[in-house]
Amino acid sequence: MLEFQYDENFEPSSNTKQWWLYTHKTERSFAGVTLPGLFQTTYYEWQMLGFILIFIIEGAATYWCYQEGVIITAILASIFVDLVLAIVAHVFQKDICRMKNDLVYESDVAIGAIKRKLASTLLKQRFFYLLIFISALFKIFWFFSVYGIVDATTLFIMTCYLIGAILHITCTGYAIFTFIFNRKLAREHNRYLDSKHKEFAFDPSRPLRSKLSAEQLIETEVGRHAIVKGEDGRFYLETFGVLTDAQLWAMIGKQIEPEQKRSLAVDGVKHQVLILQQDPTGEIQESPSEAGGLGIVAGGR
């Protein structure tokens, strides 16, 4: 994935940042607050490897079926259906990721509704995962209806198609959507370079500023981003471009008291969601009703 450079004022569009939600995240906990992850991508290489492995494993099993006299047309169709099901299932991942982050900072009144919607969305996603397993069982049954013997060959075919189903569930969506995200990010960065740092560029003199709820924090800088104390005695989070999860974690790690870590973790995710919604110009690419429901600390560039 493209690494953000300190000497560049590049910031991807809100649309591209939304695609970041489809990539795999690794949770991190601070003082009892679990951050589900927003601006990070983990295990992409392993997911792409697993995605490629699907075609090797299922290709070998299907060739073996053909060698045993099985008409493989239905199996090939089922393999294609698996791919489509895995992609459709992963479409829900964007909303799942967003709702998990909303739960970090939303009010108790809103949390109940978010949890219900999250449970419903997870159920829909798991339904498509179930269909992938049913498809694997269909391929096994199709082979067995012709072969008719339970032996090492049957167990090999069964194992291949079941492993293929598991890899589809754990790898296919992440591999495909992360690949698209990386392409979109690279394309916008190339336009930023070709335009001589005019397109997809934030104003380095105007940070995105959010008032933090903690009364006492340790002022710190991580990359372009900083926690500063204002003239009013309150602390503010000032960021330029994308505040990645790793940078937010570094800021939280520099706080000493558990309450400081807890408060900054909550406010930090709230601030990241504001970044997610905004283009480099500062324009919010989300309806006012949705943005208003986030409980985001006001700030601007």
N, C-alpha and C positions, 0 to 999 in steps of 0.2 A: 504494500500500500504506500501511496505517496506520503512522505514525511514533510510536515510543515517546517519551513525554514525560518529562523529568527530574523533574517535580513529581508524577508519578503512580507508584504502586506496582503497576501493572497487569502481569500476566504471563499469557499464554495457557496453556490446558491442554496437557498432554502430547500429547493426541490432535491438537490443532490444530497444535502444533509439528511433529508428524510429517508433516503435510501440507506443511510448508515444504520437505521434501525433494523434493517433486515439481516445485518451481519451478526456473527456469534459474539456474545459478551461473557465476561468472567466477573462474578460478583465480588464485592469487597465490603467488609464490615468495619465500622469505626464506632466505638463506644455504644454498641447496641443498635446502630443504624446500618442496615444492609443496603448498599448501593448496587442496583441490578446491572448498571452499565449503560452508557449512552454513546459517547464518542470514543469508541474503541472497537477493534476487530481482532478476534483471537482464533487460533487454530485453522486459519484459512488453508494453509498448505496441506494439513491433514484431511480437511474436508474435500479438497480437490483430489487428493490421492484416493480417498474413499469413493468419490464419485467415479473416477476412472476405473477403480477396482470392480465396481458393479458390473461394468460391461465385460470385463475379463472373466469374472466368476460366472455370471449368467450366460455369457457367450459360450464358455466351456460346457456348462450344463446343457444348454440348448443343442450344441453340436453333438453331445453324447446322446441326447434324446433322438436326434436325427439318425445317428448311427444305429440305434436300437429299433428303427422303423416307425418312430412316432411322427405323425404329421405335425410339423412345428408352426404352422400358420397361426393357430390360436395362441401359441406360446409367444411368438413374436409380437402379436397384437397386444398381449397382456404385458409384455415388457415395455411397450410404448405407453400403455395406459398407466403403468407404474410411474413413469417419468412425469406424465401430466398430473397425476395425483399428488406427487411430491411437490411439484411447483405450486399447484393450487393450495395445498396445505400451508406452504410457506408464505403465501400472500397474507395470511393472518398475523405473521410474526411482527410486522411493523406496529400494528395496534397493540399487540401483546407487550412489546418492549416499551412502548410509550406509556401504557397503563401501569406497568410495573414501576416506572419512574415517577408517574403522577402520585402513586401511593406513598412515596417517600415524604412528600411535602404537603399534600392536600389536607383540608380540614376534615375533622371527624364526620361531619355531615356528608361530605362528598365521597369519602372513602367507601362507604357502604355501597353506593351506586357503582363506583369504579370496580369494586370487587365482584359484584354481580355480573357486570359486563365482561370483566376479565374471565370469569369462570365460564360464561357462555361462549366466548371466543376460543378459549382453550378446548372446550368440548367440540366445537366445530372443527378445529384443527385435528384433534384426535380422531374424529370420525373419518377423515381422509387417510390418516395413518392406519386405521383399522382396515380400510379398503385396500391398502397396499398389502397388508398381511393376507387378506382374503384372496387377493390376486396371486400371491405366492403359493397359497394352498391350492388354488385352481391349477397352477402350472404343475405342481406335484401330483395332483389327482389325474391330470391329463396324461402325464407320463405313466403313472401306475395303471391306468385303465388299459393301456396297451402292453406294458411290460409284465404286470401281474405278479411279480415276485418281490418279496422283501429280502434284499441282500445288500451287499456293499454298494452296488451301483445305485440302488434306490436311496440308500442313506446318503450317498454322495450328492445325488440330484436334490434331495430334500434339503441338505445342508447348504448347498449353493444358493438355492432360491430363497431360503429363510435369511441367510446372511445378506443377500441382495436386498431383501425387504428392509432389514435393519439399517443398512447403509443408505438406502433411499431416504429413510426417516431422519437419520442423523446427519447426512452429508449433502444430499442432492440440492435441497433448497438453499442452504448456506453457500455451497459452492457456486451455484448459478447466480444468485442475487449478489453475492460479494463480488463476483467477476464483473457484473454490470455496474455496481457501485464504483469499483476501482476504475473502470473505463470512463464513467461519467466524471469522476474526480480528476483523472488525468487529462481529459478533454478540456475541462474548464481551466485547469492549471496551464495548459498549452495556450489557451486563448489569453490568459493573464500575461503570459510571457510575450506572445505575439503582439499584444496591444501595448507593450512597454509599461506594464503594471497599471493599466487603467481599467480594464474589465475585471470583474470579480476581485476588486481591491477595497479593503476597508480604509477609512481615514485614520492614519496613525496619530492624529492629534485629538481624536474624539473617542475615548474608550466607552464601552458599554458598562454602565455603572449601576450597581444594585446595593441598596442599603441592607446591611446584615443585622440579624436580630440580636446577636450576642453583644453584651455590653463591654466585654473585655476579650480581645484577641491579640495574637502576636502578629504584627505587621510583617509581611513577607512578600517576596517576589519569586515567581516561577516563570521563566521565559519572559514573555511580554506582559504577563498578567500579575496583578498585585492586590494585596489586601492593604488598604490605607486608612488612616484615621482622618476624618473630615474636620473642618473648622467647627462643626457643631458637636464634636466630641464622639460622634458615632463612627462605626467602622463600615467601610464600603469595599465591595469587590469590583475591581476594574479590570476588564478584559479587552483584548484586541483580537478579533477573529474567533477561531474555535478554541474553547477551553476543553482540552481533551481530558478523558478520565484520569490518565496518568498524572497530568498537571494538577487536577483537582485533588487527587489523592496525596500528592506531594505537599500541597498547601495544608491539607488536614493533618498530615503527619507532623508538620512543624508546630502545631498547637500542643500545649502541654496538658491542660485539664480535660477530662472526659467530656464535660459539658461544652467546652469550646469545640472539640472535635465533632460532637453530636450536632451542635447548632450549625457549624460550617458545612457539614455533610448535607444537611437538609437544604440550607440556603444555596449551596453550590449546585445541587441538582436543579433547583428552581431556576437558577441563573442559566444553566445549560439548556433548559427547555426554552428559555427566551432566545438564546442563540440559535437553537434549532429552528425557530419560527422566522428568524429574520434573514433577509438578504444582506449582502455586504453594505448596501446603502442605508440599512436600518429599517427598511420597509418590512412590516409584519405580513407574512404570507399565510395568514390564518384568519378566519372570521373573528370579528370583535367578540362575539358571544363565547367562542371557544377560548380565545385568549383571556377573556375576563374571568373565565371559570378556573383558571390555573392558579390563581392566588399568587401571581408573580410580583415580586418587588419591582416597582417602576424604575425604569432606567432608560437611557438613550445615548445615542452617539452624537 
